[in-house]
């Protein structure tokens, strides 16, 4: 349904949330820890930056960091900045009085609204907490 | 998220449900009423037939018909026969003890399960009833 962009972009931004307070994080560090090729990651980071979810500093000590708290960034913000408009089927002409077309379009619209709601109701901080809890479980 | 196949395949099969009891329906009739090119429609019909959701007769009076009641065909049956496995992100290697990867994969899995549940809980007969109700509304 989504491309790998949504998956790796989400991993990258959770990693930045995890390292909040440690100064800018280099793309290379994100790439290595999150198992994503650095060139591909840089494309994702530039899209997240364009959407103003993250910021960057240049130079030797430069890197990336969240532009606001993780609790203020929903998964919807991240996914829509990487994947564009979320829709179940591409739009097409709807003939007036075409009851089957109207019904099927309404059926997809409900699935779309449910998915968007799910993406909106969860934020980066919540996924980070979940990952932290999981991490503790590994080491118990 | 889905291709046009899911949309037009669903319209075609609802049209067949609507015409249950009228004998086999020609592809041309479905194509014209559902505004879909006949060659493309024939591809969808062959996939639906392969999945044993519809049947066909050859010859001059041949055509397509549902192979079971519309109430026994879920939207999931139709969509998965046309689009294959439903998954939010392509599968990839998961490193052991990678808490962020595990969390993000779990997040997609929940979205996937919710969508599959939604597609499974609705059947063709229900969408047909909805379309019929809509049709009556147009003509009131």
Interface residues (C-beta under 8 A of the other chain):
Chain A: X1 X2 X3 X4 X6 X7 X10 X11 X14 X15 X18 X34 X35 X75 X86 X87 X88 X89 X90 X92 X93 X95 X97 X98 X99 X100 X101 X102 X103 X104 X106 X107 X108 X110 X111 X114 X115 X118 X119 X122 X127 X130 X131 X132 X134 X135 X138
Chain B: X1 X2 X3 X4 X6 X7 X10 X11 X14 X15 X18 X34 X35 X75 X86 X87 X88 X89 X90 X92 X93 X95 X97 X98 X99 X100 X101 X102 X103 X104 X106 X107 X108 X110 X111 X112 X114 X115 X118 X119 X122 X127 X130 X131 X132 X134 X135 X138
